[in-house]
């Protein structure tokens, strides 16, 4: 079940939600997307905090990289494990549980006494970040009518960029005193919001309620944004499809389903885009922007200040992507984004290799972030919710998210050692090659999903892989 649609290829009865109902859905979506904010904050705040942690705890380059990358390792585990838990206890409850884990990890980090304690704290935070990255988009897709699904799904990416920007501003605020503990502690506030919202302010997903036989709960939620007749229509439609056997597809979410010939093309697209998003170098900029800028000759506090420009452009261009995603289409944004990333990475590498001014390096970083944020950043997360059939959507999203975090882990762990060995210029050129390969892959294999239901998307996808009409 996708959004309020009762079956693949059909348009759900909430295709036309009244304005008041849409406002309520957007309010719930913003509250739950706080999980995306924490994703961005906890991945971004370490960039400034690390400048002071490394001296307090006397960290070498490998230890610095491990402080960053262990969060990503925890995120892989959290992403893989959250789907089954969310199916068992519900979307709302697991989101509240994730908020509690965010709080625990933040407290452990703030009061850490050395490298080992800090590593443990970052691992705990990673479990929460990974689980949220997998479950927040699922919840958003299941409460959103088809007509606003694209924008609601990109809200998660928007809140991620807001979290990164706030992290940079927090780093700047505490950089004068070098108080890295205060930088990290700020993350406790949105974590508390996430816990309270899941307990008192947002409903359970109607899709989950229906699958688990809680028809009255689903009917009440739908009525609150539409009307009783609409709620009855949706519940009746679901019952018809369950009796015919099609509703059972939504519960066939095992890993074996993903490897079947009908789902395999979607899995290839999801996993490949997940890897390209990270091996294109984005998190080397997000995590290490102050460190990179500092190596151009600026002080630590100035490096943090200039990194805010990266956060601002990331947020601004994500807003542009939200406007464009349902107009220009996913493929246009992806191909244009990856091509521009390749060009700006070549120029960024040249700025370091040729010893150009820090202003040039910063300008190319900003252009790179803009290229990423207007396309690959938000569109990847939207696509993995659109290319998989309903029966494999949770598993496909989980697998894609796990590969995304695994790729993130590899890149964040080895970036500083590789940059030290090869130089930053050649390292960025490697990312440029990956981005170019990604553009070619999208042009050949990724279908357009704008304005299409699943059957149309799947026909296009199967044709691109030479399978013809491959749905089974």
C-alpha positions as CSV (number, residue, x, y, z in Angstrom):
1,X,0.0,0.0,0.0
2,X,1.5,3.3,-1.0
3,X,0.0,6.4,0.7
4,X,-3.7,6.1,0.8
5,X,-3.8,3.9,-2.3
6,X,-5.4,0.5,-1.6
7,X,-3.7,-1.5,-4.3
8,X,-0.9,-1.1,-6.9
9,X,-1.9,0.8,-10.0
10,X,-5.1,2.2,-8.4
11,X,-5.7,5.7,-7.2
12,X,-6.8,5.9,-3.6
13,X,-9.9,7.6,-2.4
14,X,-7.9,10.3,-0.8
15,X,-6.6,11.6,-4.1
16,X,-8.5,14.8,-3.3
17,X,-8.0,15.7,0.3
18,X,-9.6,18.9,1.5
19,X,-7.2,21.8,2.3
20,X,-7.8,21.4,6.0
21,X,-6.9,17.8,5.9
22,X,-3.8,18.5,3.9
23,X,-2.7,21.0,6.5
24,X,-3.1,18.4,9.2
25,X,-1.1,15.9,7.1
26,X,1.7,18.4,6.6
27,X,1.8,19.1,10.4
28,X,2.2,15.4,11.2
29,X,4.8,15.1,8.4
30,X,6.9,18.0,9.9
31,X,6.8,16.5,13.4
32,X,7.9,13.1,12.2
33,X,10.5,14.5,9.8
34,X,12.3,15.7,13.0
35,X,13.9,12.3,12.7
36,X,15.4,13.6,9.4
37,X,16.5,16.8,11.2
38,X,18.3,14.6,13.8
39,X,19.8,12.6,10.9
40,X,21.3,15.9,9.5
41,X,22.3,17.4,12.9
42,X,24.1,14.3,14.2
43,X,26.0,13.8,11.0
44,X,26.8,17.5,10.6
45,X,27.6,18.6,14.1
46,X,30.7,16.3,14.3
47,X,32.3,18.4,11.5
48,X,32.9,21.3,13.8
49,X,33.2,19.4,17.1
50,X,35.9,17.2,15.7
51,X,38.2,20.2,15.4
52,X,38.2,20.4,19.2
53,X,37.7,16.8,20.1
54,X,40.9,15.8,18.3
55,X,43.0,18.0,20.6
56,X,41.2,17.1,23.8
57,X,41.4,13.4,23.2
58,X,44.7,13.5,21.1
59,X,43.2,11.7,18.1
60,X,45.2,10.7,15.1
61,X,43.8,10.8,11.5
62,X,42.4,7.2,11.7
63,X,40.8,7.9,15.1
64,X,39.2,11.1,13.7
65,X,37.8,9.1,10.8
66,X,36.5,6.4,13.1
67,X,34.6,8.9,15.3
68,X,32.8,10.1,12.1
69,X,32.4,6.7,10.5
70,X,31.2,4.6,13.5
71,X,28.0,6.6,13.4
72,X,27.5,5.3,9.9
73,X,28.3,1.7,10.9
74,X,25.6,2.0,13.6
75,X,23.3,3.4,11.0
76,X,23.7,0.4,8.8
77,X,22.6,-1.8,11.7
78,X,19.7,0.5,12.5
79,X,18.5,0.6,9.0
80,X,18.5,-3.1,8.5
81,X,16.8,-3.9,11.8
82,X,14.2,-1.2,11.9
83,X,11.9,-2.5,9.1
84,X,10.9,-5.7,10.9
85,X,10.4,-3.8,14.2
86,X,8.3,-1.2,12.5
87,X,6.1,-3.9,10.9
88,X,5.7,-5.5,14.3
89,X,5.0,-2.6,16.7
90,X,3.9,0.1,14.3
91,X,5.4,3.2,12.7
92,X,4.5,5.6,15.5
93,X,5.9,3.5,18.3
94,X,9.2,2.8,16.6
95,X,9.6,6.5,15.8
96,X,9.2,7.2,19.6
97,X,11.7,4.5,20.4
98,X,14.2,6.1,17.9
99,X,13.8,9.4,19.7
100,X,14.7,7.7,23.0
101,X,17.8,6.2,21.4
102,X,18.8,9.7,20.1
103,X,18.5,11.0,23.7
104,X,20.6,8.2,25.1
105,X,23.4,8.5,22.5
106,X,23.5,12.3,22.9
107,X,23.9,12.0,26.7
108,X,26.6,9.4,26.3
109,X,28.5,11.7,23.9
110,X,28.2,14.8,26.0
111,X,29.6,13.1,29.1
112,X,32.2,11.0,27.3
113,X,35.6,10.8,29.0
114,X,37.7,9.6,26.2
115,X,38.0,8.1,22.7
116,X,36.3,4.7,23.7
117,X,33.3,6.3,25.3
118,X,32.9,8.7,22.4
119,X,33.0,5.8,19.9
120,X,30.3,4.0,21.9
121,X,28.1,7.2,21.9
122,X,28.5,7.7,18.2
123,X,27.5,4.0,17.6
124,X,24.3,4.5,19.6
125,X,23.5,7.7,17.8
126,X,24.1,5.8,14.6
127,X,21.5,3.1,15.5
128,X,18.9,5.9,15.8
129,X,20.0,7.8,12.7
130,X,19.9,4.6,10.6
131,X,16.5,3.5,11.9
132,X,15.1,7.0,11.4
133,X,16.4,7.2,7.8
134,X,14.5,4.0,7.0
135,X,11.3,4.5,8.9
136,X,10.6,8.3,8.5
137,X,10.2,8.0,4.7
138,X,7.9,5.0,5.1
139,X,5.6,6.8,7.5
140,X,5.6,9.9,5.3
141,X,4.6,7.8,2.2
142,X,1.9,6.0,4.1
143,X,0.1,9.2,5.3
144,X,0.4,11.2,2.1
145,X,-2.2,11.2,-0.7
146,X,-0.9,10.7,-4.2
147,X,-1.2,14.3,-5.2
148,X,1.2,15.6,-2.6
149,X,3.3,12.4,-2.1
150,X,6.4,13.7,-3.9
151,X,6.6,16.9,-1.9
152,X,5.9,15.1,1.4
153,X,8.6,12.6,0.7
154,X,11.2,15.3,0.0
155,X,10.3,16.9,3.3
156,X,12.5,14.4,4.9
157,X,15.5,15.5,2.8
158,X,14.6,19.1,3.6
159,X,14.7,18.5,7.3
160,X,18.1,16.7,6.9
161,X,19.5,19.8,5.3
162,X,18.0,22.0,8.0
163,X,19.6,19.8,10.6
164,X,23.0,20.1,8.9
165,X,22.7,23.9,8.7
166,X,21.7,24.2,12.3
167,X,24.6,22.0,13.3
168,X,27.0,24.3,11.5
169,X,25.4,27.3,13.3
170,X,25.6,25.6,16.6
171,X,29.3,24.8,15.9
172,X,29.9,28.5,15.2
173,X,28.1,29.6,18.3
174,X,30.3,27.5,20.6
175,X,33.5,27.6,18.5
176,X,34.9,30.6,20.5
177,X,35.0,28.6,23.6
178,X,35.8,25.3,21.8
179,X,32.9,23.7,23.7
180,X,32.3,20.6,21.6
181,X,30.1,19.0,24.4
182,X,27.6,21.9,24.1
183,X,27.6,21.5,20.3
184,X,26.5,17.9,20.6
185,X,24.1,18.5,23.6
186,X,21.8,20.7,21.4
187,X,20.6,17.6,19.7
188,X,18.8,16.5,22.8
189,X,16.0,19.1,22.2
190,X,14.8,17.8,18.8
191,X,15.1,14.2,20.1
192,X,12.7,15.1,22.9
193,X,10.3,16.6,20.4
194,X,10.4,13.4,18.4
195,X,9.5,11.3,21.5
196,X,6.6,13.6,22.5
197,X,5.3,13.9,19.0
198,X,5.2,10.1,18.6
199,X,3.4,9.7,21.9
200,X,0.8,12.5,21.8
201,X,0.7,14.4,18.5
202,X,0.7,12.0,15.4
203,X,-1.5,9.1,14.5
204,X,-0.5,5.6,13.5
205,X,-0.1,5.0,9.7
206,X,-3.5,3.9,8.3
207,X,-1.7,1.4,6.1
208,X,-0.1,-0.3,9.1
209,X,-3.4,-0.3,10.9
210,X,-5.3,-1.9,8.1
211,X,-2.7,-4.6,7.5
212,X,-2.9,-5.5,11.2
213,X,-6.7,-5.6,11.3
214,X,-7.2,-2.3,13.2
215,X,-9.9,-1.0,10.9
216,X,-11.5,1.4,13.4
217,X,-8.1,3.0,14.1
218,X,-7.4,3.5,10.3
219,X,-11.0,4.7,9.7
220,X,-10.6,7.3,12.5
221,X,-7.3,8.6,11.1
222,X,-8.7,8.9,7.6
223,X,-11.9,10.6,8.7
224,X,-9.8,13.2,10.6
225,X,-8.3,14.4,7.3
226,X,-11.1,13.6,4.9
227,X,-14.6,12.4,5.9
228,X,-16.4,9.2,7.0
229,X,-17.5,8.2,3.5
230,X,-13.9,8.3,2.3
231,X,-12.7,6.3,5.2
232,X,-15.4,3.7,4.7
233,X,-14.5,3.5,1.0
234,X,-10.8,2.9,1.7
235,X,-11.4,0.3,4.3
236,X,-13.9,-1.5,2.0
237,X,-11.4,-1.4,-0.9
238,X,-8.7,-2.9,1.3
239,X,-11.0,-5.7,2.4
240,X,-11.8,-6.6,-1.2
241,X,-8.2,-6.8,-2.2
242,X,-7.3,-8.8,0.9
243,X,-10.1,-11.3,0.1
244,X,-8.8,-11.6,-3.5
245,X,-5.3,-12.2,-2.2
246,X,-3.7,-9.0,-3.5
247,X,-3.5,-7.3,-0.2
248,X,-1.3,-10.1,1.1
249,X,1.4,-8.9,-1.3
250,X,2.0,-6.0,1.1
251,X,3.0,-8.5,3.8
252,X,5.4,-10.5,1.5
253,X,8.4,-8.4,2.4
254,X,11.1,-11.0,2.9
255,X,14.5,-10.6,1.3
256,X,13.9,-13.4,-1.2
257,X,11.1,-11.3,-2.8
258,X,13.7,-8.7,-3.8
259,X,15.8,-11.2,-5.7
260,X,12.9,-12.4,-7.9
261,X,13.0,-11.5,-11.6
262,X,10.1,-9.0,-11.3
263,X,11.7,-7.0,-8.5
264,X,15.4,-7.4,-9.4
265,X,15.5,-4.4,-11.8
266,X,14.1,-2.1,-9.1
267,X,16.6,-3.5,-6.6
268,X,19.5,-2.9,-9.0
269,X,18.4,0.7,-9.5
270,X,17.9,1.3,-5.8
271,X,21.3,-0.2,-4.7
272,X,23.2,1.5,-7.5
273,X,21.8,4.9,-6.8
274,X,22.4,4.4,-3.1
275,X,26.1,3.7,-3.7
276,X,26.5,6.5,-6.2
277,X,25.0,9.0,-3.8
278,X,27.8,8.3,-1.3
279,X,30.7,7.5,-3.7
280,X,30.0,10.8,-5.4
281,X,31.6,12.4,-2.3
282,X,28.8,14.3,-0.7
283,X,29.6,13.4,2.9
284,X,33.2,14.2,2.6
285,X,32.0,17.8,2.3
286,X,29.3,17.5,4.9
287,X,31.5,15.8,7.5
288,X,34.9,17.4,6.8
289,X,34.0,20.8,5.4
290,X,35.7,22.7,8.2
291,X,38.7,20.4,8.1
292,X,39.0,20.8,4.3
293,X,38.7,24.6,4.5
294,X,41.1,24.8,7.4
295,X,43.8,23.2,5.2
296,X,43.5,26.1,2.8
297,X,45.1,28.3,5.6
298,X,42.0,29.5,7.5
299,X,41.7,29.2,11.3
300,X,39.3,26.6,12.8
301,X,36.6,29.2,13.8
302,X,36.8,30.8,10.3
303,X,36.6,27.4,8.7
304,X,33.4,26.7,10.6
305,X,32.0,30.1,9.6
306,X,32.6,29.5,5.9
307,X,31.2,26.0,6.1
308,X,27.8,27.7,7.0
309,X,27.7,28.8,3.4
310,X,27.6,25.2,2.4
311,X,24.7,24.5,4.8
312,X,22.7,27.5,3.4
313,X,23.1,26.5,-0.2
314,X,22.2,22.9,0.7
315,X,19.0,24.0,2.2
316,X,18.2,26.6,-0.5
317,X,18.7,24.1,-3.4
318,X,16.7,21.4,-1.6
319,X,13.8,23.9,-1.5
320,X,14.3,24.4,-5.3
321,X,14.2,20.6,-5.7
322,X,10.9,20.4,-3.8
323,X,9.4,22.8,-6.3
324,X,10.8,21.0,-9.3
325,X,10.5,17.3,-8.5
326,X,6.8,17.0,-9.5
327,X,7.3,19.4,-12.5
328,X,10.6,18.6,-14.2
329,X,10.6,15.0,-13.2
330,X,13.1,12.7,-11.5
331,X,15.3,11.8,-14.4
332,X,16.0,15.3,-15.6
333,X,17.0,16.3,-12.0
334,X,19.2,13.3,-11.6
335,X,21.1,13.5,-14.9
336,X,21.6,17.3,-14.5
337,X,22.6,16.9,-10.9
338,X,25.2,14.2,-11.4
339,X,26.7,15.9,-14.5
340,X,27.1,19.2,-12.6
341,X,28.6,17.3,-9.7
342,X,31.2,15.8,-11.9
343,X,32.2,19.2,-13.4
344,X,32.4,21.0,-10.0
345,X,34.4,18.1,-8.5
346,X,37.0,18.4,-11.3
347,X,37.3,22.1,-10.6
348,X,37.4,21.6,-6.8
349,X,40.3,19.1,-7.3
350,X,42.1,21.6,-9.5
351,X,41.7,24.3,-6.9
352,X,43.6,22.1,-4.4
353,X,46.1,20.6,-6.9
354,X,47.0,24.0,-8.3
355,X,47.0,25.9,-5.0
356,X,44.2,28.3,-5.9
357,X,42.9,30.7,-3.3
358,X,40.6,29.5,-0.5
359,X,37.8,31.5,-2.0
360,X,37.9,29.4,-5.2
361,X,37.8,26.2,-3.2
362,X,34.9,27.4,-1.2
363,X,33.1,28.5,-4.3
364,X,33.5,25.1,-6.0
365,X,32.3,23.4,-2.8
366,X,29.2,25.5,-2.8
367,X,28.5,24.8,-6.4
368,X,29.0,21.1,-5.8
369,X,26.5,21.1,-2.9
370,X,24.0,23.1,-5.0
371,X,24.3,20.5,-7.8
372,X,23.8,17.6,-5.3
373,X,20.9,19.2,-3.4
374,X,18.8,20.1,-6.4
375,X,18.8,16.5,-7.7
376,X,20.6,13.4,-6.3
377,X,20.1,14.3,-2.7
378,X,16.2,14.4,-2.5
379,X,15.4,12.4,-5.6
380,X,17.1,9.2,-4.5
381,X,14.9,9.1,-1.4
382,X,11.8,9.7,-3.4
383,X,12.6,7.1,-6.0
384,X,13.2,4.2,-3.6
385,X,9.6,4.8,-2.4
386,X,8.3,4.6,-6.0
387,X,10.2,2.0,-8.0
388,X,9.5,-1.1,-5.7
389,X,6.2,-3.0,-5.9
390,X,4.0,-2.7,-2.7
391,X,4.8,-6.2,-1.6
392,X,8.6,-5.5,-1.6
393,X,8.6,-1.8,-0.8
394,X,9.7,-2.0,2.8
395,X,12.4,-4.6,2.0
396,X,13.6,-2.6,-1.1
397,X,13.8,0.6,0.9
398,X,15.6,-1.1,3.7
399,X,18.2,-2.7,1.4
400,X,18.8,0.5,-0.5
401,X,19.2,2.4,2.8
402,X,21.6,-0.1,4.2
403,X,23.8,0.1,1.0
404,X,23.7,3.8,1.2
405,X,25.0,3.7,4.8
406,X,27.6,1.0,4.0
407,X,28.9,3.2,1.2
408,X,28.8,6.2,3.5
409,X,30.9,4.2,6.0
410,X,33.6,3.3,3.5
411,X,33.9,6.8,2.1
412,X,33.9,8.6,5.5
413,X,36.5,6.2,7.0
414,X,39.0,6.3,4.2
415,X,38.6,9.9,2.9
416,X,41.2,11.5,5.2
417,X,43.8,8.7,4.8
418,X,43.3,8.7,1.0
419,X,43.5,12.5,0.8
420,X,46.7,12.4,2.8
421,X,48.2,9.8,0.5
422,X,47.0,11.0,-2.9
423,X,46.3,14.7,-2.2
424,X,42.9,16.2,-2.0
425,X,42.8,17.1,-5.8
426,X,43.1,13.5,-7.1
427,X,40.7,12.3,-4.4
428,X,38.0,14.7,-5.6
429,X,38.7,13.6,-9.2
430,X,37.8,10.0,-8.2
431,X,34.5,11.3,-6.9
432,X,34.0,13.1,-10.3
433,X,34.4,9.9,-12.2
434,X,31.8,8.2,-10.0
435,X,29.4,11.0,-10.6
436,X,29.8,10.8,-14.4
437,X,29.2,7.0,-14.3
438,X,26.1,7.8,-12.2
439,X,24.7,10.1,-14.9
440,X,25.2,7.5,-17.6
441,X,23.5,4.9,-15.4
442,X,20.5,7.1,-14.8
443,X,20.1,7.9,-18.5
444,X,20.1,4.2,-19.3
445,X,18.3,2.4,-16.5
446,X,16.3,4.7,-14.3
447,X,12.6,5.2,-15.2
448,X,10.6,8.4,-14.9
449,X,8.1,8.2,-12.0
450,X,6.5,11.7,-12.2
451,X,2.7,11.5,-12.7
452,X,2.8,7.7,-13.0
453,X,1.3,4.9,-11.0
454,X,3.3,1.8,-10.2
455,X,2.3,-0.2,-13.2
456,X,3.5,2.4,-15.6
457,X,6.8,2.9,-13.7
458,X,7.4,-0.9,-13.6
459,X,6.7,-1.3,-17.4
460,X,9.3,1.4,-18.1
461,X,11.8,-0.2,-15.7
462,X,11.4,-3.7,-17.0
463,X,11.8,-2.4,-20.6
464,X,15.0,-0.6,-19.7
465,X,16.4,-3.9,-18.4
466,X,15.2,-5.8,-21.5
467,X,12.6,-7.8,-19.6
468,X,9.5,-6.6,-21.4
469,X,6.4,-6.8,-19.2
470,X,8.1,-8.4,-16.3
471,X,5.7,-8.1,-13.4
472,X,4.5,-11.4,-11.9
